[in-house]
Amino acid sequence: MLEIRPTCENCNKPLPNDSTEAMICSYECTYCRDCVENVLHNVCPNCGGGFEKRPTRPNDCKTGNCTDNHPVGEKVVFNPIDEDKFAELRAHFAHIAPEKR
């Protein structure tokens, strides 16, 4: 089950459960759309993978699978990238499609 982290790891922008700006990699590293597109260029600085839109967890508990029974994460992971160190990783993956990395 996804943790649904509450903020962007790079800029600390709030990304609540219903955010349409939240993006995640396959390890659930969480960034806002602006950082993914303009800073990271769709390269996760932690694993080198690409990003996809993070789904939301339902609030309606009709099925029992909802935020009341499975709360979203509260732990903030704030680890701004070191742009000099990241430049080499980004250059390595820049021309490889995320699904081919």
PAZAPA-4460 file (N, C-alpha, C; in steps of 0.05 Angstrom, whole numbers, plus 32768, in hexadecimal, padded with zeros to 4 digits):
% residues 101
    n_x    n_y    n_z   ca_x   ca_y   ca_z    c_x    c_y    c_z   seq   type   mol
   8011   7FE9   8000   8000   8000   8000   8012   8019   8000     1      M     A
   800B   802C   7FEF   801A   8045   7FEE   8019   8054   8008     2      L     A
   8030   8060   800E   8031   8071   8026   8023   808C   8023     3      E     A
   8022   8096   800B   8016   80B1   8004   8025   80C6   8015     4      I     A
   803E   80CA   800F   804E   80DE   801D   8043   80FA   801A     5      R     A
   8045   810B   802F   8037   8125   802F   8044   813C   8021     6      P     A
   805D   813A   8019   806B   8151   800D   807F   8148   7FF8     7      T     A
   8087   815B   7FE8   809C   8157   7FD3   80B7   8154   7FE2     8      C     A
   80C6   813F   7FDA   80E0   813B   7FE7   80F4   8150   7FE0     9      E     A
   80F1   815E   7FCA   8104   8173   7FC2   80FD   818E   7FCD    10      N     A
   80E5   8197   7FC9   80DE   81B3   7FD0   80CB   81B5   7FE8    11      C     A
   80C2   819E   7FF2   80B1   819D   800A   8095   81A8   8005    12      N     A
   808D   81AA   7FEC   8072   81B3   7FE6   805E   819F   7FF1    13      K     A
   8048   81A8   7FFE   8034   8196   8008   8027   8186   7FF1    14      P     A
   8025   816C   7FF4   8018   815A   7FE1   8004   8149   7FEF    15      L     A
   7FED   8154   7FF7   7FD9   8144   8005   7FCF   812E   7FF4    16      P     A
   7FC0   811C   8000   7FB5   8104   7FF2   7FA8   810B   7FD8    17      N     A
   7F99   8121   7FD7   7F8A   8128   7FBF   7F99   813A   7FAB    18      D     A
   7FB3   813D   7FAF   7FC3   814D   7F9D   7FC5   8141   7F81    19      S     A
   7FC2   8151   7F6D   7FC6   8148   7F52   7FE2   814E   7F49    20      T     A
   7FF2   8159   7F5B   800E   8161   7F54   8022   814C   7F5E    21      E     A
   8019   8138   7F6D   802C   8124   7F79   8034   8110   7F64    22      A     A
   804E   810B   7F63   805A   80F7   7F51   806B   80E4   7F61    23      M     A
   806C   80CA   7F5A   807C   80B7   7F68   808C   80A5   7F55    24      I     A
   80A2   809A   7F5F   80B1   8086   7F50   80A8   806B   7F5B    25      C     A
   80B4   8055   7F51   80AB   803B   7F5A   80B3   8035   7F77    26      S     A
   80C4   8045   7F83   80CB   8042   7F9F   80BC   8055   7FB0    27      Y     A
   80A9   8063   7FA4   8098   8077   7FB1   80A6   8090   7FBA    28      E     A
   80BD   8096   7FAE   80C9   80B0   7FB2   80B4   80C4   7FA7    29      C     A
   80B0   80D9   7FB6   8099   80EB   7FB0   80A2   8107   7FAA    30      T     A
   809A   8112   7F93   80A2   812D   7F8B   808A   813B   7F7F    31      Y     A
   808A   8155   7F7F   8074   8164   7F71   807A   8164   7F53    32      C     A
   8065   8168   7F44   8068   8168   7F27   807D   817C   7F1D    33      R     A
   807D   8194   7F2A   8090   81A9   7F21   80AD   819F   7F25    34      D     A
   80B4   8193   7F3B   80CF   8189   7F3F   80D5   8172   7F2C    35      C     A
   80C2   8160   7F27   80C6   814A   7F15   80CC   8154   7EF9    36      V     A
   80BD   8168   7EF0   80C0   8171   7ED4   80D7   8185   7ED1    37      E     A
   80DC   8197   7EE4   80EF   81AD   7EE0   8109   81AA   7EEE    38      N     A
   810B   8198   7F02   8124   8194   7F11   812F   8179   7F0C    39      V     A
   811E   8165   7F0F   8127   8149   7F0C   8126   813E   7EF0    40      L     A
   8116   814B   7EDF   8113   8142   7EC3   810C   8125   7EC1    41      H     A
   80F9   811C   7ED2   80EE   8101   7ED3   8103   80EC   7ED9    42      N     A
   8118   80F3   7EE9   812C   80E0   7EF3   812C   80E1   7F11    43      V     A
   8124   80CC   7F1E   8124   80CB   7F3B   8141   80CD   7F46    44      C     A
   8147   80E0   7F57   8162   80E3   7F61   816B   80CC   7F74    45      P     A
   8158   80BC   7F7D   815E   80A6   7F8F   8162   808B   7F81    46      N     A
   8152   8086   7F6C   8154   806C   7F5E   815A   806E   7F40    47      C     A
   8157   8086   7F34   815B   8088   7F18   8142   8082   7F07    48      G     A
   812D   8079   7F14   8114   8073   7F05   8105   808C   7EFD    49      G     A
   80EF   8087   7EF0   80DD   809D   7EE7   80C6   80A0   7EFB    50      G     A
   80B5   80B3   7EF6   809F   80BA   7F07   8084   80B6   7EFA    51      F     A
   8070   80B1   7F0A   8054   80AF   7F01   8043   80BF   7F15    52      E     A
   802B   80C6   7F0C   8019   80D4   7F1E   8012   80C2   7F35    53      K     A
   8013   80CD   7F4E   800C   80BD   7F65   7FEE   80BB   7F67    54      R     A
   7FE3   80A3   7F6C   7FC6   80A0   7F6F   7FBE   80AB   7F8B    55      P     A
   7FA4   80B0   7F8E   7F9A   80B9   7FA7   7F8D   80A1   7FB6    56      T     A
   7F8B   80A3   7FD0   7F7D   808F   7FE0   7F61   8099   7FE4    57      R     A
   7F4D   8088   7FDF   7F31   8090   7FE2   7F2B   8099   7FFF    58      P     A
   7F1A   80AD   8000   7F10   80B7   801A   7EF6   80A9   8022    59      N     A
   7EE7   809F   800E   7ECD   8092   8012   7ED3   8075   801B    60      D     A
   7EC9   806E   8032   7ECF   8053   803E   7EBB   803E   8037    61      C     A
   7EAC   8041   8021   7E98   802C   801A   7EA5   8011   8018    62      K     A
   7EBE   800F   800E   7ECC   7FF5   800B   7EDD   7FEE   8023    63      T     A
   7EE1   8001   8034   7EF3   7FFD   804B   7F10   8004   8045    64      G     A
   7F16   8008   802C   7F31   8011   8024   7F30   802F   801F    65      N     A
   7F38   803E   8034   7F35   805B   8033   7F48   8067   8047    66      C     A
   7F49   8082   8046   7F5B   8090   8058   7F54   808D   8076    67      T     A
   7F3B   8088   807C   7F33   8083   8098   7F40   806A   80A3    68      D     A
   7F40   8055   8093   7F4B   803B   809B   7F69   8038   8095    69      N     A
   7F72   8046   8081   7F8E   8045   8078   7F98   8061   8074    70      H     A
   7F9F   806F   808A   7FA7   808B   8088   7FBF   808F   8075    71      P     A
   7FC0   80A6   8069   7FD7   80AD   8058   7FEF   80B4   806A    72      V     A
   8007   80B3   805F   801F   80B8   806F   8021   80D4   8079    73      G     A
   802E   80D7   8090   8033   80F1   809C   8051   80F7   809D    74      E     A
   8062   80E4   8098   807F   80E8   809A   8089   80F8   8082    75      K     A
   8095   810F   8088   80A0   8120   8073   80BC   8116   806C    76      V     A
   80C1   8112   8052   80DB   810B   8049   80E5   8123   8039    77      V     A
   80F6   8133   8045   8100   814B   8038   811E   8148   8034    78      F     A
   8126   8144   801B   8141   813E   8014   8147   814C   7FF9    79      N     A
   814A   8167   7FFA   814F   8175   7FE1   8168   816A   7FD2    80      P     A
   8165   8169   7FB8   817B   815D   7FA8   8194   8170   7FA8    81      I     A
   81AB   8163   7FA7   81C4   8172   7FA2   81C7   8173   7F84    82      D     A
   81C2   818A   7F78   81C1   818C   7F5B   81DA   8183   7F4D    83      E     A
   81F1   8188   7F59   820B   8180   7F4D   820D   8161   7F4C    84      D     A
   8206   8154   7F62   8207   8137   7F62   81F2   812B   7F50    85      K     A
   81DB   8137   7F50   81C5   812C   7F40   81CA   8130   7F22    86      F     A
   81D8   8144   7F1A   81DD   8149   7EFD   81E9   8131   7EEF    87      A     A
   81FB   8123   7EFC   8207   810B   7EEF   81F3   80F5   7EEC    88      E     A
   81E3   80F0   7F01   81CE   80DB   7EFF   81BA   80E2   7EEA    89      L     A
   81B1   80FB   7EEA   819D   8104   7ED6   81A8   8101   7EBA    90      R     A
   81C1   8108   7EB5   81CD   8105   7E9B   81CE   80E8   7E92    91      A     A
   81D4   80D6   7EA5   81D5   80BA   7E9E   81BA   80AF   7E94    92      H     A
   81A4   80B8   7EA1   818A   80AD   7E9B   817A   80BE   7E88    93      F     A
   8183   80D6   7E82   8173   80EA   7E73   8168   80DF   7E58    94      A     A
   8177   80CF   7E4B   8170   80C6   7E30   8165   80A9   7E2F    95      H     A
   815F   809F   7E47   8154   8084   7E49   8137   8086   7E54    96      I     A
   8124   807C   7E46   8108   807D   7E4E   8106   8070   7E6A    97      A     A
   80F5   807B   7E7C   80F2   8070   7E96   80ED   8051   7E97    98      P     A
   80DD   8048   7E84   80D7   802B   7E84   80EE   801A   7E7B    99      E     A
   8103   8026   7E70   811B   8017   7E67   8132   801A   7E7A   100      K     A
   812F   8029   7E90   8145   802D   7EA3   8149   8015   7EB3   101      R     A
***
